[in-house]
Amino acid sequence: MKLNRRYLRSIHENLSFYISSILLTVAALLMYFLFNIAGNAILDFSKVFFADHCIEDANFTTYMPIPDEDISELEKEYDLTLEKEQYINVETDGVTARVFKKTEKIDLYEVTVGEDIGSDDEIIISEGYAVNMNVAVGDRMKIGKRSYTVTGFFQRPDYLYMLQNVEDSYKNITTFYLAYMTDSEFDSLGEAGCRYLVRYGKEDADGNVGDNTDFRKKVHENYYMQSYTSAPDNPRILMVDMQAELFVEMSYFILAILPLVAVALVSIIISRKVKNEQKMIGTLSALGYKKGQLMLHYAGFAAIPGIVGGVLTVVFAALAAQPYSELGLQDYEPMRITGHLNLFNAALGIIIPTVMYILAALLSVRRLLKKDTVLLLSGNADAGEKKRKRILTSSKMSFRIKYAVRSLVGNPMRGFVVFLGVFLGSFIMLLGFAFFDSIRGMEDVMTDTMGSYEHQYILNELSSDNPYGGEKMLVTSVETETGGNITLVGTDADNPYLNLHDKNGDKVDISDGYYITSLAAFIYDWHVGDCVTVRSPLSLEEKELEIAGILENDVSAAVYMSTENAVKFADLKEGVYNSLISDVKLDIPKSKIVVESRKSSIGEQLQTMLNQMWFMIWLIIGLGVIICASSVYVAVNMMVTENRNNISMLKVLGYRDRKIGRIVLRVNHIFLPIGILLSIPAAYYACGAFYQMFADEFSMLVSTSIFPVSYVISAALTAASYFASLFLVKRKVAKVDMIESLKDNRE
């Protein structure tokens, strides 16, 4: 007898098991390949795009302009590339156009659709806004008082992640875009703002590439830096690679977790199926087959769903690599990435679930082969399980209750598979809704926390007089010991536009010290009483500040203090300011504004984020449905197979198929509400842990929120998946012939 002849027969007899196991494997691996392909494609693209278009190493602004001849001298002295960039923000009908003057050496743009500008009445605009707002090449757009023809779309390396302001939490492609026009037309727009772009050409004194402290000190001493932002601290640049790397890291996390979940389910089922073949194993053992032969034989059965599921997913992922990779571009400009499936990652997707399935089978067969062959031949290798099936023998309770209790107690692992399927399905669906609902719930939190102002302006000069109105503030940033940046805000304690309160809602008087926000406390692990060291990114001077208290603010990493303390900390003249906030728009010359932001734009950013999330949420929900339905179907199908004799006997006793179905299939109903209820705190905790883990990247600490309608939809989808699986299994109950129990009795 050749053992391999049993493979085709076993597959045919257990086709539903293999199909369900393969579906579980495919569902688990799809998310792994999605994130892995997208992350690697973005990383490959950004590496080339950044290099080809001369991405900046840093940008900075100064209070005193740097003459052109001094720029050349600085380039030679410090072996770097330094270029002046001019830009102006023009608001037209509620939409802001950031118009740049073309640079020649750093942050070069690339026309991706159409043609470059050729005359004064032509412009090119950023592609993300054009796609989102359905702008076509040849359309006319108004900037200020003039109308221009759009000749093309472009992308530039420092705006692949389209933030209007670096402090923003999410991209803006609804009320903000970039534009280029001819130099002569740019000059006609009025006085422009200015910043300097730098690319370093050698290592600094510490051996680091990409920074030069001597150069920074020289510029600050001669021209007094107003701001300095290195590429690693610029979210417009940082988030491109960071999010792509996050995708890759998440893919390996998913490979370790989701397939492990599927593997746990399939492994339990494989163990049960091996145990059900104990008579066959005993017979083969009695015929002289060695332990190693039998273990390898059953390992082959277990390998089938792993290999087939892995190969199917790899083939699908390879064919769909391009659309797969483009799914990861939701947060970026429409980059021309090329998706491909890495052979190493493809191999991992096949090997990991297959090896785990094989190990489950090997352990199960090894455990059985330790039993006496006579017990295996009689099917009594697990006497404990058979004893559990005879509980309540003397009880007078109804047969239906006895049957249910015996089924659950006699086969706890089978019941665990049903519970785990319901729990995981509900958990994954609810987690998807939690991600979405938590972002939806942040808009009110953010607007309330930030205060009652609508407009904020950061100026490119330090002033004492205020001819514009609004409330004055002194805003700067410092570098922490861990390398991050944190904003320092000096303001009057009675600023009417700010809502400075502690976690109890009590108003905080900031005049007596330095108060950090709750987001800053969480990110940097700072506490009241701590004395922390920070460094000015401008003068590079280190200073210490003692934390006097914590403000309840999860949307801004900042330190608040009185204006007097702020000017002392920054070594500035008393009474100066560089920021204004107001509930109305202020008439400030554009050339004096470095950053202009509106609080209402937060809602627009969040809405854009939600629009981008919908597809991913439904993908997660679909995954939950597949896991729930497949797990329940496999477990209940296994239960029907193991109870064929009981079902047959019930038919002999005159029970109809419908009643038998109710007796047999309703056994596991108890796991449905339990699984759904337990998934709620699990999803709540997992969502909170996720947002805490990435609080720095999101620039806010998102509070977990799950809306009532999400609970209802998740529970309904889980229940529908569960009952759909039972409906499919009902056919198997009807196919059991009553003669089977009579045959078993004759034996």
Buried (B, 14 or more C-beta within 10 A) or exposed (E): EEBEEBEEEBEEEBEBBBBBBBBBBBBBBBBBBBBBBBBBBBBBBBEEBBEEBBBBBBBBBBEEEBEEEBBEEBBEEBEBBBBBBBBBBBBEEEBBBBBBBBBEEBBBBBBBBBEBBEEBBBBBBBBBBBBBBEBEBEEEBEBBEBEBBBBBBBBBBBBBBBBBBBBBBBBBBBBBBBBBBBEEBBBEBEEBBBBBBBBBEEEBEEEEEEBBEEBBBBBBEEBEBBBBBBBBBBBBBBBBBBBBBBBBEBBBEBBEBBBBBBBBBBBBBBBBBBBEBBBBBBBBBEEEBEEEEBBBBBBBBBBBBBBBBBBBBBEBBBEBBEEBBBBBBBBBBBBEBEBBBEEEBBEBBBEBBBBBBBBBBBBBBBBBBEBEBEBBBEBBBBEEBEEBBEEEEEEEEEEBEBBBBBBBBBBEEBBBBBBBBBBBBBBBBBBBBBBBBBBBBBBEBBBEBBBEBBBBBBBBEBBEEEEBEBBBBBBBBBBBEEEBBBBBBBBBBEBEBBBBBBEEEEEBEBEEBBBBBBBBBBBBEBEEEEEBEBBBBBBBEEBEBEBBBBBBBBBBBBBBBBBEBBBEBBEBEEBBBBBBBBBEEBEBEBBBBBBBBBBEBBBBBBBBBBEBBEEBBEBBBBBBBBBBBBBBBBBBBBBBBBBBBBBBBBBEEEBEBEEBBEBBBEBBBBBBEEBBEBBBEBBBEBBBEBBBEBBBBBBBBBEBBBBEEBBEBBBEBBBEBBBBBBEBBBEBBEEBEBEBBBEEEEE
